[in-house]
């Protein structure tokens, strides 16, 4: 059976270690022989002894360098014979000889002292190879071209330990990615670190490296490669900048080498091989099914968008300048090796990414290490980093999986606070009291300079607002965040892309049918109050009036405009979007619940006080548009009366293999079939 690349590397490391042990053993035996010879040859002149020493040393060195096993065996047998003949002298050997046998380093110091005294250096040729490495193999990591993989990894580990970077080794229990559930997938990526340990000790706090085995390496290689890139260039319209960015970092400056037309294999190969440019491929999950599957499941786990970029860098080259990002980063090393340096974040958990940073401004690295194929690296957003491919090795390929962009408490409060203030204002008279007389004339003066009472009153109002949040007497989630996520996230992974994912399967359900949710992790519920419905109706009336007025003006200007408007209206109707529903989806008074967990207020209102329940899903989303334009997504879903909320929550909480009979949905018979039919027609449930 043909050995894999990793098995060959391991076999080579074992052979190197074996040779090193044999050389060291022969060196010790040679030292012992020299010591015994010099002690017992009292009737021979010192000149003759030194001559024999030089001769023996030269012969031993030649045997060691030649690698002839038969010669080494003969030398070992001669040494054993001398030990048998002179057992007493062996026991009473000099302390210097004993030290030489135990420590080649001390023998090397002795050779240096002999050289200073002008005596022959019999040990010199032997000590040069006492470590088991020839002179080319003693070069530094960056200069070495043929250094064994074991030695390279050893140096990497020592450097990592010096920087106190958390490094774990793969457990070897998983052969790649566990795609059975979002959490199982994430655990297979960070294993042997547990799910709880990762979020307690590492998430948004400090970097982590995971070293892996051959099984995981094969799964990593299947994600992307240079051959895959060439196939994509031939099959798809891959554009510079939009799909692939070509750049390099030389002499402290980043250079862009992008073309202006469609990227071709010939152009990309020339830029990569001759110009030593890095290829940055944007959002490969649009084309690669494995990455689509990974990112889609991780979006279910994190509850926000998950993107990816692939970086290919030639040996002896660097693509990007030092910088930090506004996302949590997981790096999977697919091919080759990458030398990484991490630096102290100038801003903890920033909301925006940085410009290219100067080397002098980032200080010394806090961590420096080399990632091998099959390794995983995580570091929090804000971590300054740069990476290059070591010279003399193959090109490096890694995929960066990123998430949690603008997904902080501040991003939640930005749209939520206006809603929260409006809600509390209707209940608390303190929020409706007028400002002090003349306040607007001192707007440009720092607060509290001329009106300490106003500052004190505002503090009380903010405390009251915080109390309202703590008691859950106001909605805590803004619908805009949920709607943006659901309209732009990836659809579920499915193999047969020729069929529409949201199409119904089989016959419509009846009361005796058993049904189950097809994609429970890809749906979310959103509630809307009656007050919001009234406001939405008013807005629709106003918009409708404005549209009519504009339409009349268009009629006066051009008779053909009516036909264009009719075409636009028909296109909207084809999309299946109801005008009332669309306006309702964007209403400010909506309250959201995801994965079937409702986040309603606790002011005594029940489901009967709610007018509509929206069930959003992403089955119509296009993977080809994922992460390419944050505002391009279109929201899809169903609109139900609020009394269906408990049933919808129950269905969304079900697992992939759980089923329920329609007659057990907890509604009236007519409503049971109606709900099941709507969900079936949208492709959200299937008949078991």
N, C-alpha and C positions, 0 to 999 in steps of 0.2 A: 504494500500500500504506500502510495506517495505521501511523504511527510508534508505537513503544512508549513507555511512560512514561520509561524511561531515555534513549531516543534523543531525546525532546523536551527533556529536561534538558540533554543534551549540546549540542543545537542552540541552546538558549537561552544556554548558556555561551559558545559560539562567537560568537553575535551580540553579547553583552556585551563580549567581548574586542575584537571588530572596532570597535565604537563607541568603546571606550576608546582604541584606537590612533588612530582618526580625530580624536578630540578633542585628543589630545596633539599630533598633527601640526599641527592648526590653531592650537593654542596657540603652538607654536614659530614658525610662520609669522607669527602676529600679533606676537609679541615682536620678531621680526626686522624686520618692517615698522615698528614703533614706533621701533626703534633707528635705522633708516635715515632715517625721516622727521625725527626730532629732530636728526640730524647734518647733513642737507642743507638744511634750511629755516633758513639763517642770516639771511635778509632778513625773516623773520617774527618778530613779538614772541613772547616766551615765553608770554604769556597765550593767544594764538591757538593756539600749539602744544599747550598743555595742553587747550584746549577741543576741538581735533580728536582728541587722544588719548582723551579721555573719550567722545566721540561714537563713535569707532572701537571702543573697548572695549565700549561698550554694545551696539552693533550686532553685534559678534562674539559676545557672550554670548547675545544673543537667538537668533542663528543656531544656536549650539551646543545651546541648550535646546530649540529648536523641532524639531530633527532633520531639517530640510529639506535633502535631498541636493543639489538644484539650487543653492540658495544657497551651500552649502559649496563646490560646484564653482566657482562664480563667484568666491568669495573666493580660492580657491586659484589661479585663473588671474590675478587682479589681483596677487597676491603674486609670481607668476613674472615678470610684466611688469616690476615694480619691480626685481627682481633683475637682469633683462636690461639695464635702463637704467643701473643703477649698480653695475657689477661691482666697480670699484675700491673704492668706499665700503663694499661688503659685506665685502671682505677686510680693510679697516682699521677695522671696527666696534670700539666700545669694549669693554674687558674685561668691564664690567658687563653689556652687552648679550649678549656671548658666553656669559657664565655663565648668564644668564636663558634663553638658547636651550637650553643643555645641561641645566639643572636647574631645573624649576619650583619646587622647594623653596627655592632661593636667591632666586628672584624673589618668592616669598611673603614671605621675610624682608625683602627690599627694600621691599615694599609696607607691611610693618609699620613699617619705619623712616620711610617717607614719611608715614605716618599720625601718628607721633609728632612729626614736624616740621611738621604742619599742611598738608601738600600733598595735592592730589587723589589718590585711590587708583584709578587707571585699571585696575589689574590685579586688584582685589578680586573683582569678579564673575566673572572668568575663573578665578582660582585656586581658587574654591570648588568648581569641577568639574574641576580639573586631573587628578584621579585617575581620572576616568571614572565616579564614583559620585555620585549626588545625595545630599542630606543625609539622607533617610530610610534610604538604603542604608549609611550610615556608622555606624548604631547597632550596639551590641554583639550578640553571637550570641544571648543570651537575650532581648533586647528586639526583635530584628528579626522582622518578619512577612513581608516580601517580598524578603528578601535572596537573591540568586542562589545556586543550589546550589554553584557553583564556589567562591564566596567562603566559604561555610560550611565546605566540605571543606578549604579552604586553612587556615582558622583552626584546625580540628581537627588537621590535620597538624602545624602549628607547635607546638601545645600538647603533642602526643604527643612530638615530638622534644625538647622542653624537658624532659620527664619521663623520657626515655631508655626509652621503651616500644618493644619489638620489634614492628615493623609490616611486614607483607609484603603484596604485591598478588597477586591471583589470577592464575594462569598463563594462563587463558583456553583451556586445552586440554581441559577436561572440561566437558561441558554438564550439570552437576548432579552427582548421586551415582553412583558406580560400585558397583553392587550385585553384581558378579560374585563377590566373596569378602569376608570380613571385613576383611582388611588393605587391599584395594583401596578399600573404602568409607572406611576411616579416612584413607587417603592422599588421597582426593578431598576430604575435609573440611579437612585441614591443608595441602594443596598451595598453594604450591610448596615448603613445608618438607617435607623427606623424612621417612620413617618413623623412620630411625635418628637423624637430627638432632633430631627432636622429643623423643624419649625421652632423648637425651643432654643436651640443653641446656634444655628447658622443663619436662618432666614433673616434678612435685613441686618445681619450682625457681622459675619466674618466669612472668609472664603473656605472652601472645602475641595479637596482633590480625592477622587476615587480611582484607584488602580484596578484594572480589570484583567480577565482571562481571555483565552482564545474564543470561547463561545460567544462572549459579548462582542468581541472584535468583529466577528463575522456579521453580527447584526448591525454593527456600526457601518461596516463597509457597504452594506446593502442600501444605505440611505442616500448616498451620493458619491460620485467619483468623477475623475476627468473624462472617462469614457462616457458616462451619463451626460456630462455637459456637451460633449461633441454630438451626441444623438439629439439632444434638445435643440442645439444650434441648427441642425439639418432639418428637423421636423417642424419647429415653431418659428414664429416671427419674433426673434429675440432682439430687442432694441438696446442700444447703449443708453446708459443712465437709468432708463425705466426698469430694465430687467437685469442688466449687468453693468457694474461699475469697474473700470480698469484704472489702477493707480499704483504708485510706488512712493516710498519714503526714502529720500536720498539727501544726505548732508543737512539733516534737520528740517527739510521741507517736503511737503507732500505734493506730488505731481499727478495731474489727471491726464490720462492717455486715451480718453474715450473718443470713439469715432462719432460720425453724424448720421450714419445710415444703419441698416440692419447688420448685426454682428454675424460674422462668418467664421467657420473653423480655421480657415487660413489666417485671417486677421488675428484671431484670439491666440492661436499657436505662436505666431510671430511675436506678439506682445508678451506672451508668457515666457517663451524660451529665449528670445534674444534681448528684449527690453527688461526682463526680470520684473515684470509687473504682477501685482496681485489681482486676482479676479474675485470680485464680490458679487455673488448671484443673489438677487433679491427674491425673497418669498418663494423658495423652491417647492413648497407644498402645493403650489398651483399646478405643478407638473408631475411631482413624484408622489405616488400613492402612499408609500411608507411614511413620509413626512406629513402628508395629509392626515393619516390615521393618528400619528403621534400628537400633532398640534390640535386636532379636533378633540381628542380625549382630554388633553391638558386644559383646554378651554372649559370643559365640563368641570374639571377639578378646581381651577382657580376662579371661575366665574367672571373672567374678563378675557380680552383678546390675547392670543399667543401667536407670535410671529417667528420667522426663521430667516437666517442668512447663511450662505455657504461662502467660505473664504478659501481660495487656493493660492498658495505662495510658493514661488520657486526657491530652491536652496540658495542660501547666502543672501536673502532679500527680506525686506520689510515693506508692508503695504500701507499701513496707516500710522499717523503721528500719535503720540500719547494723547489720550482723551478719556473722558468718562461719559457714561450713558445714563439715561433716565429710566432704565428698565432693569429688572432682575435677570441675570444672565446665567444660562447653563450652556457649557461648551462641551461638545462631543468630538473628540479627536478621531477622525475617520481614517486618514492616511498619513504616513510620515511622522515627523516630530516637529514640535513648535516650542520655542524658547520664550517663556512668559516672564514679565516683570510687573508686579502690582505695587501701587503707591498709596499713600494715605489720602483719603477723600478730602478735598478742600471744603465740600459741603456734604453733610450727612443726608442721604436719601433725597437728592435734588429732584425737582419737577421737570427740569429741562436738561438736555445733553450739552456738553461743552464744545467749544471750538477746539481746533488743534492747539495743543499746549507745547510750550517750549521746554526743552530738556532741563534748562537751568531753573525752571520755576516749579518743578515737581519733586525735587529733592532725591533722596536715595530710596531705592525700592524696599518695601517692607517684606516682600516675598519674591524669590526668583527660582524658577524651576523649569523643567522640560516636560512637556506632555508627550507621551507615546501613544501610538494608535491603540484605541480601546479605552483610553482614560477619559474621565469626566471632570470638569472644573466648574464650580459655582462661585460667583462673587456678587455682592449686593450692588444695587445701583449707586452711582457716585464714586465707585472704585476706579481710580486712574490706572490705566493699563496700556501696555504696548507689547507686541510680540513679533518675533522674526523666526525664519526657518534657518537652522544651523547649516553652515557651508559643508559640502561634502556628503550630504545626505540626499534622499529623494525629496520631491516636493511635498508640501504639507497641505492637507485638506481637513477642515473642521467645520462643523455646523454650529451656529449660535442660535439657541432657542431663547427667546426673550418674552417677558410678560410683565404685568403690573405697571404699564405706562399710564400715568395720571389716574391712579386707582387708590388714592389716599383719602384720609378723613377730610382734608381740605377740599379735595375735588368733590366729595360727597356734600359738604356743607355749602359750597358755592351756589348750587341751584336749590338746595333745601332750605337755607335760611330765609330767603324771601317768602316762601310758602309758610314756613314756621312762624315768622313774625306776623304774617297776615292772619293766620289761624288764631294765634294768641291775642292779637289786637282785638278781635271780635269778642273775646271772653274777658279780658282784663282792662278795666278802665284806666289803669296807670299808663298803659301804652297809648291811650287816646287823649291824654292830657296835652294841652298846647305847650309849645316851646316858650321859654322866657322871652319877654318883650325885647325886640332888637337883636335877637340871636343871629339872624341872617346877615346883619351888617358887620358881624365879627367872624365870619366864616374862615377868613384867612389867618386868624390868630390861633395859636396852639390851644387846645381844649384845656380849660381849668385856669387859664391865666386871669381872665376877667369874669368867669362864671363858674366858680367851684360848685355851686349848687347843681348846676346842669350836669357836670361831670359825675357828681355823687348820684344823681337820679338815674343817669344812664347805667352806672354800675349796678344799681338795684334792678333795673330792667333786665340787664344781661343775666344777673343771677336768677331772676324769675324765669327767664327764658331757658336757662340750664335746668331749672327745676322741672319745667314742663317736659323737657326731653327725658329727664330721669324717670318721670312718672308715666312716660309713654302716652301723654294726653294730646299728642300731636303726631302727624305722620313723620316718619324718620327717613323715608327714601323718596328721592325725586325720580319720576318715571323716565326722565331723559336719559339717565345712565343705563337703565335696563333696555330702553328702546334702541339706544345706540349699539349696545352689545349684541342684542338679538338680530339687528338688521345687518351687522357686519361680520359676525362670527362665521366659522366654517360650517357647512352642512355635515351631517353624519357621514362617515366613510361607508361606501357601498361599491361593490365590484362592477356591477352592470350599469355603467353610466349612460347607456343608450336609452334606458327607461327613466321616466320621471319619478323621482323619489317620493313625491307627495301624491302619487296616484293611488286610488283604492285597489285593494286586493280581494278577489273573490266576490261572493254575494253579500248584499247588505245584511247587517245583524238583525236578529229578532230577540224576543224575550228569553229564549232558551239558549242563545248563543253565548259561548265563553269568549271573552275578549281580553287582550292585553295591550299595553302601550308599546309601540314600536321603538320610540326614541325618547324615553322619559327624561334623559339628561339634556335634551335639546329643546325644551319648552319652558315657559314661565308664565305665571299668572299676574294680572294687573287689574286692580279694582278702581272704579270711578264712582264718585258720589253724585247724588241728584243735583246738588248745587252746581257742580261742575258741568253737568249736562245742560242746565239752563244757561250758564255762561257760554258754553259752546254753541248753543242754538243762536244766541244773540250774535256771536261772532260770525256764524254762518250767514245770518241775515244781512249783516253789514257787508261781508265779503260778496254775497250774492248781488246786493245793490250796486256795489262798486263795479263788479264784473259786467252788469247790464249796462251801466253808464259807459264803460270802456267799449263795450260791444257796439253801442249806438254810434260812438265816435268812429269806430272802425268801419261801420256801415257807410258813413258819410264819406270816408276817405277812399275805401276800396271795397268793391262788392265781392271780391274773391275771399275776403277774410273769413266770411261765414263758413265757407267750405273747409278752410284750414282749421277753424275752431271745432267743426264737427269731427274732423279727422282726429284732432287731439282728444276730444271727448270720447270717441270710440276707442282710442288706444288706452285711455284710462279705464274704460269699462272692461276692456279685454284683460287688463291686469287684475281684475277682480277686486278693486279697491272701492269701497263705498265712501262717498264724500262725508256722510255723517260719521261713519266709523273712523275715517282718517282724522277728522277734526277731534273726535273724542279721544283718540289715542294720544294726541299731543296736548291734552288738557292739563292745566297746572295742578288740578286737584286730585289727580290719580294717586293711589297708594299701591305699592308693588309688593308682590311676594314671589319668590323664586323657588324652584324645586318643590312646590306644593306647600311651603311654609309661609303662612300669611303674616304680614307685618301691619295689621290694622291697629287703630287706636283703641284705647281702653276707656273711652268716655261714656260707655254704656250703649253705643250704637251696635246693632247686630247686622247680620247679613241682609235682613229685610230693608234696612236703611240704605243699602247700596243699590245702584241702578243697573250697572253692567259689570260683567266680568270678561276681561280680554285674555285669551289664551294665545300667547305669541309663540312662534316656532321659526326655525331657520331652514326648513326643508327645501324652500325655493331659493336659498342663497347659492351663489355661484362661486365655486372654489377658485376659478380663474381670476376673480376680482378681489380675493382675500388680501387685506392689508395694503392694497394699492391706492385706495382713496377712502379716507375715513368717512366721507359724507356721501358715498355712492350707494350705500346699502338701502334697501327698501324693506319696510316692516311688513310682515305677514302674520296672519292669525285669524282667530274666530272670535265672535262676539256673542256672549250668552247672557240671559237674565241672571241676576245675582243669586237667585235661589239654587243655581247649579254649582255654586262655589264649593260646598263640601264634597260633592261627587268628583269634581275636577281635582281637588286636592288629594282625594283618596287615590285616584288614578295616577297622578304624578308621583306619588310616594311609592308606588309599586315597583318592584324590581323587573329586570328584563324577562325573567322566566315566570313571574307571577301572573295569574289570570283571575278574572272575576266573571260571574254570570250576569248578563244584562238585567235580569229580574231582581238581582241583589244590589242594585246601585243605590237604593234608598230614596227613590223618587216615585211619583205616580207612574203607572204603566205607560201612559202616553209619553211622558217626559223621558222615561228611561230609554225607550226606543229612539226618541228624537235626539237625545244627547249622543247616544252611541252611533247613530246614523251620520250626524254632523262630523264626528271625529273620524269615522271610517271614510267618508267622502274626501276628507282632507289628507288621508293617508297617515293619520296619527295612531290608529289602532288597527289590529288585525284579528281576524277570527281564528281562534285556536282549533 
